[in-house]
Amino acid sequence: MASKQLLNGEDLDSMKSRDLVTPVSIVVPDIGLGENPVVLSLWLVPQGSAVLEGDRVAELATSPATIDLLAPVAGVCTHQFVDEDTLVFPGMVIAEILPEDVET
């Protein structure tokens, strides 16, 4: 029945209000340390919290330095896939942000 309504265009307005927004991944960058281990040492934003583009969301620790990971977009940090004190690797997705609705 729902698909018949969609084909007839009867429920098109309600679908527009629920447009899917693609989450944006927070990815561990290649920081050029070769084989040196990198640890996600601290989440600075709890899962479910709102963030602004450029906010510090996590810290990576390695022997010579601590690196901040920044939010690539404004939105809500919906998933954190890695616990604190876990080894991470370049290219690894550690979290997702659901971008805020930019249509006002």
Secondary structure in CASP SS format (residue, H / E / C, confidence):
PFRMAT SS
TARGET T0000
AUTHOR 0000-0000-0000
METHOD secondary structure of the structure
MODEL  1
M C 1.00
A H 1.00
S H 1.00
K H 1.00
Q H 1.00
L H 1.00
L H 1.00
N H 1.00
G C 1.00
E C 1.00
D C 1.00
L H 1.00
D H 1.00
S H 1.00
M H 1.00
K H 1.00
S C 1.00
R C 1.00
D C 1.00
L C 1.00
V C 1.00
T C 1.00
P C 1.00
V E 1.00
S E 1.00
I E 1.00
V E 1.00
V C 1.00
P C 1.00
D C 1.00
I C 1.00
G C 1.00
L C 1.00
G C 1.00
E C 1.00
N C 1.00
P C 1.00
V E 1.00
V E 1.00
L E 1.00
S E 1.00
L E 1.00
W E 1.00
L C 1.00
V C 1.00
P C 1.00
Q C 1.00
G C 1.00
S C 1.00
A E 1.00
V E 1.00
L C 1.00
E C 1.00
G C 1.00
D C 1.00
R E 1.00
V E 1.00
A E 1.00
E E 1.00
L E 1.00
A E 1.00
T C 1.00
S C 1.00
P C 1.00
A C 1.00
T E 1.00
I E 1.00
D E 1.00
L E 1.00
L E 1.00
A C 1.00
P C 1.00
V C 1.00
A C 1.00
G E 1.00
V E 1.00
C E 1.00
T E 1.00
H E 1.00
Q E 1.00
F C 1.00
V C 1.00
D C 1.00
E C 1.00
D C 1.00
T E 1.00
L E 1.00
V E 1.00
F C 1.00
P C 1.00
G C 1.00
M C 1.00
V E 1.00
I E 1.00
A E 1.00
E E 1.00
I E 1.00
L E 1.00
P E 1.00
E C 1.00
D C 1.00
V C 1.00
E C 1.00
T C 1.00
END
